[in-house]
Amino acid sequence: MDKVYYLKSCSTCIRILKELDLPESVVLQNIKNEAITESQIDEMKTLSGSYESLFSKRATLYKQRDLKNKNLSETDFRNLILEHYTFLSRPVFILNNKIFIGNSKGNVEAVKKELNEN
């Protein structure tokens, strides 16, 4: 199933979603209102290769908890993302069993390319 994990209150996520011509079949999940499940984060990890690749080191809580000075394991990254939505690097697109993580220009262009190919 094609899906987008995003935050409705994030202006960057909303701008990117407006910029894309997503098919109606793509499911949007606002991660603040509908928390990420263990199976969802595990699916994302399988596609991306690691929990760390899904983790946002820009999150306010990352700084508040001084996590940059801790040696975080893959289990730590997984548990933190499950604990609070802010730790997920957003948006996350799963399209045609491929994952696209974050809001970089290159990532958004890759999503556009994937959408145009199918």
C-alpha positions in Angstrom: 0.0 0.0 0.0 1.3 3.4 -0.9 1.4 5.7 2.1 2.6 9.1 3.4 3.5 9.7 7.0 3.3 13.4 7.7 2.5 16.0 10.2 -0.6 18.1 9.4 0.8 21.0 11.5 4.1 21.0 9.7 4.1 23.7 7.0 6.9 22.0 5.1 4.9 18.7 4.9 1.8 20.5 3.7 3.8 22.5 1.1 5.3 19.3 -0.2 2.0 17.5 -0.3 0.4 20.4 -2.3 3.3 20.3 -4.7 2.8 16.6 -5.5 0.1 15.1 -7.6 -0.6 12.1 -5.3 -3.1 9.5 -6.6 -6.2 9.0 -4.5 -5.0 5.5 -3.7 -2.1 7.0 -1.5 -3.1 6.9 2.1 -2.1 9.9 4.2 -1.4 9.3 7.9 -1.1 12.4 10.2 1.3 10.9 12.7 0.2 13.3 15.5 -3.4 12.0 15.4 -2.7 8.5 14.4 0.5 7.2 16.0 3.0 5.1 14.1 2.6 1.4 15.0 5.4 -1.0 15.7 4.6 -2.9 12.4 4.7 0.4 10.5 8.1 1.5 11.9 9.4 -2.0 11.2 8.2 -1.9 7.6 9.9 1.5 7.2 13.1 0.1 8.6 13.0 -2.8 6.3 12.7 -0.5 3.3 15.3 2.1 4.5 17.8 -0.3 6.1 17.9 1.3 9.6 15.9 3.1 12.2 18.5 5.8 12.3 17.8 6.8 8.7 14.2 7.5 9.8 15.2 9.5 12.9 15.2 13.3 12.9 18.1 14.9 14.7 16.5 18.3 14.2 13.7 17.5 16.6 13.4 19.8 19.6 13.2 16.9 21.9 16.5 15.6 20.5 18.1 18.8 21.7 16.2 19.1 25.0 17.2 15.5 26.0 20.8 16.1 24.9 20.6 12.9 22.8 23.5 14.0 20.6 25.8 13.2 23.5 24.4 9.7 23.9 25.4 6.7 22.0 22.0 5.6 20.6 21.5 2.1 19.3 19.0 1.0 16.5 16.7 -0.1 19.3 16.9 3.4 20.9 16.1 5.1 17.6 13.1 2.7 17.1 11.8 3.3 20.6 12.2 7.1 20.4 10.2 7.3 17.1 7.5 5.1 18.7 7.5 7.2 21.8 7.0 10.6 20.1 6.1 11.5 16.5 8.6 14.4 16.4 11.5 12.0 16.1 10.4 10.7 12.7 12.1 12.6 9.8 9.1 13.8 7.8 7.5 13.3 5.5 8.0 9.6 4.8 6.7 8.3 1.4 6.3 4.7 0.7 5.5 4.3 -3.0 5.8 1.1 -5.0 7.7 -0.6 -2.1 10.3 2.2 -2.1 10.8 4.6 0.7 11.6 8.3 0.5 12.5 10.0 3.8 12.5 13.7 4.7 12.0 17.0 3.0 15.2 17.6 1.1 14.8 19.0 -2.4 16.4 15.9 -3.8 14.1 13.6 -2.0 11.0 15.5 -3.2 12.3 15.3 -6.7 12.8 11.5 -6.3 9.2 11.2 -5.1 8.0 13.2 -8.2 10.0 11.0 -10.5 8.5 7.8 -8.8 5.0 9.2 -9.2 5.5 10.1 -12.9 6.9 6.6 -13.7 3.8 4.9 -12.4 
